[in-house]
Amino acid sequence: MKTTRGLLVSFSLVIWFHFSGAALAGSRETATVEAAGEVVDALAAIPLKGIPPTLFKEAQGVAIFPGVLKAGFFVGGRFGHGVLLVREKDDSWGPPTFLRIRGGSLGFQVGAQSTDLILLFKTKDGVDRILQGKRKVTLGADLAVAAGPVGRQAEAATDAQLRAEIYSYSRSRGLFAGLALEGAGVLADPTATQEYNRSQPSSVTDKQTGKQVRVTPPDVTLRQKLATLSKKEAAPPAGPASVPVRQP
């Protein structure tokens, strides 16, 4: 009985710290955006073993959920908070929309694990289903999802993957891998989006000079990182110019 009570208390504390820790350190939304930037940095550091560049460059939307908690005590589940960025018409990345993810599983489970999740949206349709929906969108039921290929294996994806609207990935211990995420529910969090936009200062006072200094919001940095990561591959260099041969 004491063991069961202890596990329940530990499980509750893990969840509490997961959702309140960022808020104690400052703005939870700002911390989420900054953590998403760290995930993108890790992705850029291993281009040959991460998400295939072709898939990333063609994505119409990218959702990043840093530090998603996967915990279980007989009934397991995923709990996370992240951001969705949508590709604009000029190929740039738009401002973040905050999302929540919830996904349950059954079976005997004890323990907790934190990992990063990334969703690549292949179509605008899939992005719009998330942004315009007023209820939870279930991956696998409302939107087709498949574990994404890693490395430069995009061409080796199965037919099921090619028909999917979303590729899902996990990042744990610095490595990216395709993730089967069917059954997880994704829901837009407009309150968090509004709070983030409201809380970003345009400038701060420099303590040494007393002058106002402009502040770059963390989402601008995140969008710049995504833009760098999703640049089209440069065209191969042209061959040596032909030199006319003089006839004797």
C-alpha positions as CSV (number, residue, x, y, z in Angstrom):
1,M,0.0,0.0,0.0
2,K,2.8,2.4,0.9
3,T,4.6,1.5,-2.4
4,T,1.5,2.3,-4.4
5,R,1.0,5.6,-2.5
6,G,4.6,6.6,-3.1
7,L,4.4,5.9,-6.8
8,L,1.3,8.0,-7.1
9,V,2.9,10.9,-5.2
10,S,6.1,10.7,-7.4
11,F,3.9,10.6,-10.6
12,S,2.0,13.7,-9.4
13,L,5.2,15.6,-8.6
14,V,6.7,14.8,-12.0
15,I,3.7,16.2,-13.8
16,W,3.5,19.3,-11.5
17,F,7.2,20.1,-12.1
18,H,6.8,19.5,-15.8
19,F,4.0,22.1,-16.2
20,S,5.0,24.6,-13.5
21,G,8.8,24.6,-13.8
22,A,8.9,26.9,-16.9
23,A,6.4,29.2,-15.3
24,L,8.5,29.5,-12.2
25,A,11.5,30.4,-14.3
26,G,9.6,33.0,-16.2
27,S,7.1,32.9,-18.9
28,R,6.1,29.4,-19.8
29,E,5.4,30.4,-23.4
30,T,8.8,32.1,-23.8
31,A,10.6,29.1,-22.3
32,T,8.7,26.8,-24.8
33,V,9.8,28.9,-27.8
34,E,13.4,29.0,-26.6
35,A,13.4,25.2,-26.0
36,A,12.0,24.7,-29.5
37,G,15.0,26.6,-30.8
38,E,17.3,24.3,-29.0
39,V,15.6,21.3,-30.7
40,V,16.1,23.0,-34.1
41,D,19.8,23.5,-33.2
42,A,20.1,19.8,-32.4
43,L,18.5,19.0,-35.7
44,A,20.8,21.2,-37.7
45,A,23.9,19.6,-35.9
46,I,23.2,16.1,-37.4
47,P,21.9,16.6,-40.9
48,L,22.9,13.1,-42.1
49,K,21.1,11.3,-39.2
50,G,18.2,13.6,-38.5
51,I,15.0,14.5,-40.4
52,P,15.7,14.2,-44.2
53,P,16.3,17.7,-45.6
54,T,13.9,17.1,-48.5
55,L,11.0,16.5,-46.2
56,F,11.8,19.5,-44.0
57,K,12.2,21.8,-46.9
58,E,8.8,20.8,-48.4
59,A,6.9,20.9,-45.0
60,Q,4.0,23.3,-44.9
61,G,4.1,23.4,-41.1
62,V,6.4,22.3,-38.3
63,A,5.1,21.6,-34.7
64,I,7.8,21.3,-32.0
65,F,6.9,20.0,-28.5
66,P,10.0,20.2,-26.3
67,G,10.2,18.1,-23.2
68,V,7.0,16.1,-23.7
69,L,6.4,14.0,-20.6
70,K,5.6,10.4,-21.1
71,A,4.6,9.0,-17.8
72,G,2.7,6.0,-16.6
73,F,1.2,4.3,-13.5
74,F,-0.8,1.4,-15.0
75,V,-2.3,3.9,-17.5
76,G,0.3,5.8,-19.4
77,G,0.0,9.0,-21.4
78,R,1.8,11.9,-23.1
79,F,1.5,15.5,-21.9
80,G,3.2,18.4,-23.8
81,H,3.1,22.0,-24.8
82,G,4.6,23.2,-28.0
83,V,4.5,25.6,-31.0
84,L,3.4,25.4,-34.6
85,L,5.0,27.5,-37.3
86,V,3.4,27.7,-40.7
87,R,5.2,28.3,-44.0
88,E,4.1,31.6,-45.5
89,K,3.6,32.3,-49.2
90,D,7.0,33.9,-49.5
91,D,8.5,30.7,-48.1
92,S,9.3,32.3,-44.7
93,W,8.0,31.0,-41.4
94,G,5.1,32.7,-39.7
95,P,4.7,33.5,-35.9
96,P,4.2,30.7,-33.5
97,T,0.8,29.3,-32.5
98,F,0.9,27.3,-29.2
99,L,-0.4,23.8,-29.1
100,R,-1.1,21.1,-26.5
101,I,-0.7,17.4,-27.0
102,R,-2.3,14.6,-25.1
103,G,-2.1,10.9,-25.8
104,G,-3.0,7.9,-23.7
105,S,-2.0,4.3,-23.8
106,L,-3.1,1.3,-21.7
107,G,-1.0,-1.4,-20.1
108,F,1.2,-1.9,-17.0
109,Q,3.6,1.1,-16.9
110,V,5.6,2.7,-14.1
111,G,8.0,5.5,-14.6
112,A,8.4,8.7,-16.5
113,Q,10.4,9.9,-19.5
114,S,10.8,13.3,-21.2
115,T,11.4,13.6,-24.9
116,D,11.0,16.1,-27.7
117,L,8.4,15.6,-30.4
118,I,8.4,17.1,-33.9
119,L,5.5,16.9,-36.4
120,L,6.1,17.8,-40.1
121,F,2.9,18.8,-41.9
122,K,3.0,17.9,-45.6
123,T,-0.1,19.9,-46.6
124,K,-1.7,23.2,-45.8
125,D,-4.9,21.2,-45.2
126,G,-3.4,19.4,-42.3
127,V,-2.2,22.7,-40.8
128,D,-5.6,24.3,-41.2
129,R,-7.3,21.3,-39.4
130,I,-5.2,22.1,-36.3
131,L,-5.5,25.9,-36.5
132,Q,-9.2,26.1,-37.4
133,G,-10.4,23.2,-35.3
134,K,-12.3,24.1,-32.1
135,R,-11.7,20.6,-30.6
136,K,-8.9,18.1,-30.3
137,V,-7.6,16.7,-33.5
138,T,-6.7,13.0,-33.1
139,L,-3.6,11.9,-35.1
140,G,-4.3,8.7,-37.0
141,A,-8.1,9.3,-37.0
142,D,-8.6,12.9,-38.1
143,L,-5.2,13.3,-39.7
144,A,-3.1,10.5,-41.2
145,V,0.2,10.3,-39.4
146,A,3.3,8.1,-40.0
147,A,6.6,7.6,-38.3
148,G,9.0,9.6,-40.5
149,P,12.1,8.3,-42.1
150,V,15.5,9.4,-40.8
151,G,18.7,10.3,-42.5
152,R,18.6,10.5,-46.2
153,Q,16.0,7.8,-46.5
154,A,13.1,9.9,-47.7
155,E,13.0,7.9,-51.0
156,A,12.7,4.7,-49.0
157,A,9.5,5.7,-47.2
158,T,6.7,3.2,-47.5
159,D,3.4,3.9,-49.4
160,A,1.7,4.4,-46.1
161,Q,4.2,7.0,-45.1
162,L,3.9,8.8,-48.5
163,R,0.1,9.0,-48.1
164,A,0.4,10.4,-44.6
165,E,-0.4,14.1,-44.0
166,I,2.0,14.3,-41.0
167,Y,5.4,12.7,-40.3
168,S,6.2,12.3,-36.6
169,Y,9.6,12.2,-34.9
170,S,11.0,11.9,-31.4
171,R,14.3,13.2,-30.1
172,S,15.9,11.5,-27.1
173,R,19.5,11.7,-26.0
174,G,20.4,13.7,-29.0
175,L,19.1,11.3,-31.6
176,F,16.1,11.6,-33.9
177,A,13.9,8.7,-34.8
178,G,10.5,8.1,-36.5
179,L,7.7,7.9,-33.9
180,A,4.4,6.0,-34.1
181,L,2.0,8.7,-32.7
182,E,-1.4,7.4,-33.6
183,G,-4.1,8.3,-31.0
184,A,-2.4,11.4,-29.7
185,G,-4.7,14.5,-29.6
186,V,-3.5,17.9,-30.6
187,L,-5.3,21.1,-29.7
188,A,-4.6,24.7,-30.4
189,D,-4.0,26.8,-27.3
190,P,-5.1,30.4,-28.1
191,T,-4.8,31.6,-24.5
192,A,-1.1,30.7,-24.5
193,T,-0.6,32.3,-27.9
194,Q,-2.2,35.6,-26.7
195,E,-0.2,35.5,-23.5
196,Y,3.0,35.1,-25.4
197,N,2.3,38.0,-27.8
198,R,1.2,40.2,-24.9
199,S,4.2,39.4,-22.7
200,Q,7.0,40.2,-25.2
201,P,8.7,43.5,-24.5
202,S,9.8,45.6,-27.5
203,S,12.6,47.1,-25.5
204,V,14.4,47.0,-22.1
205,T,16.5,49.4,-20.1
206,D,20.2,48.9,-20.3
207,K,21.4,49.0,-16.6
208,Q,24.7,50.5,-17.5
209,T,23.6,53.3,-19.9
210,G,20.0,53.8,-18.9
211,K,19.0,53.7,-22.5
212,Q,16.3,51.7,-24.1
213,V,17.6,48.7,-26.1
214,R,15.4,46.9,-28.6
215,V,14.7,43.2,-27.8
216,T,14.5,40.5,-30.3
217,P,11.6,38.1,-29.4
218,P,12.7,34.5,-29.1
219,D,10.2,33.5,-31.9
220,V,12.1,35.7,-34.4
221,T,15.3,33.7,-33.6
222,L,13.4,30.4,-33.9
223,R,12.0,31.4,-37.3
224,Q,15.4,32.4,-38.5
225,K,16.8,29.0,-37.5
226,L,14.0,27.2,-39.3
227,A,14.6,29.4,-42.4
228,T,18.3,28.4,-42.4
229,L,17.4,24.8,-41.9
230,S,14.9,24.7,-44.7
231,K,16.8,26.6,-47.4
232,K,16.7,25.0,-50.8
233,E,19.9,23.1,-51.6
234,A,22.2,25.2,-53.7
235,A,22.4,24.2,-57.3
236,P,25.6,22.2,-58.2
237,P,28.4,24.3,-59.5
238,A,28.6,24.7,-63.2
239,G,31.2,22.7,-65.0
240,P,34.3,24.3,-66.6
241,A,33.5,26.7,-69.4
242,S,34.1,25.2,-72.8
243,V,37.1,26.8,-74.6
244,P,36.8,27.1,-78.4
245,V,39.4,25.1,-80.2
246,R,41.2,27.0,-82.9
247,Q,41.4,25.3,-86.2
248,P,44.9,25.0,-87.6
